[in-house]
């Protein structure tokens, strides 16, 4: 992963704290939902401010970073 892509590594959280989306170095992510830790895990790839996800079951999704906010699958997540 390039240094440019490292800028998004860290925890991203919905306003209510229900979804906690951690972007890990090396292109992996771990997403918690409510009290369920690691509800989803998989890989991600960044292209500029666009992110593509593939979870470990093969499901794919994408998102966009704008003004320090991650818009992903109908959710709005802010950096913790």
N, C-alpha and C positions, 0 to 999 in steps of 0.2 A: 504494500500500500504506500502511496507517495505521501510526502509530508503534507501536501495540499489536501489530501483526503483525510488525514488525521485530524483535521479541524472539527470534525463531527463526532469523533470518538467520545463516548461518555453516556450519561444517563439522560433520557428524554422521558418526560412524564406528562400525562394529561392533567388538566387543572384539578380534577377531583382525586388525583393520585391512584386511580383504579388501574390504569395501564402504565407500566414502567418498562421502558424499552431501552435496553443497554446496548449500544454499539461498541463492540470490542475491537481492539487492534487486530489486524490480520484478516479483517473481513467477516467476522462472525458476529452474531447478535443473540441476545437472550431477552425474551419478553415475559414479564410477569403480568398476571391479570388478577386483581383483587388479592386474595390470600394465596393464590396458586403461583408459586415460584416456577420459573422456567416453563410456562404454559406453551410457549413456542420458542424454538431454537432453529437457527439456520445460518445461511451466509448472506452477505450483501455485497453489492458493487456500486461504487459511486462514479458518476459521470458529471462533473461539475457540481451543480446543486441538486441533481436528480439521483435518487437511490432506488435500486432494484433489489428485492428480497426473494430468496427461495428458502422456505423452511425445510427441515429435515424430512418431511413427508412428501416434498415436491410441490407444495402449494406456492404460488408466486404472487407478489404484490409489488407496488412501487409507491414512491412518495417524492416530495419536493421540499427543500429547505428554502424558506424565504424570510428575511428579516429575523434570523435567529429562532425561527419556529419551524418545526417539522410537521408537514401535512401528509398524513399517511392513512390510507384506507378509511377515509371519513373522520379521522381523529386529528386533533390539534395537540401537539406535544411541545413542551418547552424544556429547555436544558435545565437540569437540576443543579 
